[in-house]
């Protein structure tokens, strides 16, 4: 067997491709920054948003996915479920969920992912991070009669003044279940947080499969809770399993 080395043409093509990839990376980073500053963030806050907020959202979704898989373990392979991600902000977690469960993936659970937010502030960022995902601006209280199999609220409910009313609105538009994650017994409250989750609120909501743990993006000294809620008017059978 003859051992041949790549010729000059291959080396030139490889070098050109590497240069284009590096240029693409620089362009993407610049577009991320410009899309955030166009939304009103200062350059310093935009850089912090990219460096910290985007990885944080991805980690929050990573922690939700095992529960989602567990609840749907009895489904036939390759069945498709619709998901609504409420309050996606930077869309990094939303995109991660959609990419891992796309129809083209090896994942045996297929998800059609949509997102809703009450503001359109990060629409440009969405076009960069999650261009294929359906996104609409609206209030969860007004979405019905449209419904989704799964409704996810990741670190959203702590920002609303009526947490019980808010999750009831989520349950109303869910066919199978709602998944909620939020800070647990947060004290003092972080900026923009207006409520905290404790045993009383969890019991009042009717939470199932409650899990309390440490999240590294939230801080090792603080805990987060993750739980499931049944639909208020289920179209399919409520899935209530032990987590």
Buried (B, 14 or more C-beta within 10 A) or exposed (E): EEEEEEEEEEEEEEEEEEEEEEEEEEEEEEBBBBBBBEBEBEEEEBBEBBEEBBBBBBBBBBBBBEBBBBBBEEBEEEEEBBBBBBBBBBBBBBBBBBBBBBEEEEBEBBBBBBBBBBEEBBBBBBEBBBEEBEBEEEEBBEBEEEBBBBBBBBBBBBBBEEBBEBBBBBBBBBBBBBBBBBBBEBEEEEEEBEBBBEEEBBEEBBBBBBBEEEBEBBEEEBBBBBBBBBBBEBEEEBBEEEB
